[in-house]
């Protein structure tokens, strides 16, 4: 197997970063769109979620991660790379809790 030269490696890494950033941008735009739909359904009362759940949309939670980074960089440096994952963990955990409580109340 032939070793890549420094220029070839730099080119390969550049292509990887371009594709990674393009995909990440697409994911961010999709999350923004789904966050809007999520909030619209909840605020409009067309969801089983209470209206206060609208504040737990992925965009606001991601912004909260940025704020945490600015206020407490020691914690924020661990949150920032996975901010969207943390947002989804919070949303799905609270949503699951709501469903479980509604089942228990029936």
C-alpha positions as CSV (number, residue, x, y, z in Angstrom):
1,X,0.0,0.0,0.0
2,X,1.4,3.4,-1.0
3,X,1.7,6.1,1.6
4,X,0.0,9.4,0.9
5,X,2.2,12.5,0.5
6,X,1.6,15.5,2.6
7,X,-0.2,17.3,-0.2
8,X,-2.5,14.3,-0.9
9,X,-3.3,14.0,2.7
10,X,-4.1,17.7,3.1
11,X,-6.4,17.4,0.0
12,X,-8.1,14.3,1.4
13,X,-8.7,16.0,4.8
14,X,-10.0,19.1,3.1
15,X,-12.5,17.1,1.1
16,X,-13.5,15.3,4.3
17,X,-14.0,18.6,6.1
18,X,-16.0,20.0,3.2
19,X,-18.4,17.0,3.2
20,X,-18.7,17.0,7.0
21,X,-19.5,20.7,7.2
22,X,-22.0,20.4,4.3
23,X,-23.8,17.5,6.0
24,X,-23.7,19.3,9.4
25,X,-25.2,22.4,7.8
26,X,-28.0,20.2,6.2
27,X,-28.7,18.7,9.7
28,X,-28.8,22.1,11.3
29,X,-31.3,23.4,8.7
30,X,-33.5,20.3,9.1
31,X,-33.4,20.6,12.9
32,X,-34.5,24.3,12.6
33,X,-37.4,23.2,10.3
34,X,-38.5,20.4,12.6
35,X,-38.1,22.7,15.7
36,X,-40.5,25.1,14.0
37,X,-43.0,22.3,13.4
38,X,-42.6,21.0,16.9
39,X,-43.3,24.4,18.4
40,X,-46.2,25.1,16.1
41,X,-47.9,21.8,17.0
42,X,-47.4,22.2,20.7
43,X,-48.3,25.9,20.9
44,X,-51.4,25.2,18.7
45,X,-52.6,22.5,21.0
46,X,-52.3,19.8,18.4
47,X,-50.0,17.6,20.5
48,X,-50.3,15.6,23.7
49,X,-47.5,17.8,25.1
50,X,-48.3,20.7,27.4
51,X,-47.7,24.1,25.9
52,X,-44.7,24.7,28.2
53,X,-42.8,22.0,26.2
54,X,-42.4,24.5,23.4
55,X,-39.4,26.0,25.3
56,X,-37.7,22.6,25.0
57,X,-37.2,22.8,21.2
58,X,-33.8,21.8,19.8
59,X,-32.8,25.3,18.7
60,X,-33.4,26.9,22.1
61,X,-31.6,24.1,23.9
62,X,-28.7,24.4,21.5
63,X,-28.6,28.2,22.2
64,X,-28.7,27.4,25.9
65,X,-25.6,25.2,25.4
66,X,-23.8,28.2,23.8
67,X,-24.8,30.4,26.8
68,X,-23.5,27.8,29.2
69,X,-20.2,27.8,27.3
70,X,-20.0,31.5,27.6
71,X,-20.9,31.6,31.3
72,X,-19.1,28.4,32.5
73,X,-16.5,27.5,29.8
74,X,-15.2,24.6,32.0
75,X,-18.6,22.8,31.5
76,X,-19.4,24.3,28.1
77,X,-16.3,22.9,26.4
78,X,-17.8,19.5,26.9
79,X,-21.3,20.4,25.9
80,X,-20.6,22.4,22.7
81,X,-19.4,19.5,20.5
82,X,-22.5,17.5,21.4
83,X,-25.0,20.3,21.9
84,X,-27.6,18.9,19.5
85,X,-27.3,15.4,21.1
86,X,-27.9,17.0,24.6
87,X,-30.9,18.9,23.2
88,X,-32.4,15.7,21.8
89,X,-31.7,13.8,25.1
90,X,-33.6,16.4,27.0
91,X,-36.5,16.6,24.6
92,X,-37.0,12.8,24.3
93,X,-36.5,12.3,28.1
94,X,-39.1,14.9,29.0
95,X,-41.4,13.6,26.2
96,X,-41.1,10.0,27.5
97,X,-41.8,11.1,31.0
98,X,-45.0,12.9,29.9
99,X,-46.2,9.8,28.1
100,X,-45.4,7.5,31.0
101,X,-47.2,9.8,33.4
102,X,-50.2,10.0,31.1
103,X,-50.4,6.2,30.9
104,X,-50.1,5.9,34.7
105,X,-52.9,8.4,35.1
106,X,-55.4,6.5,32.9
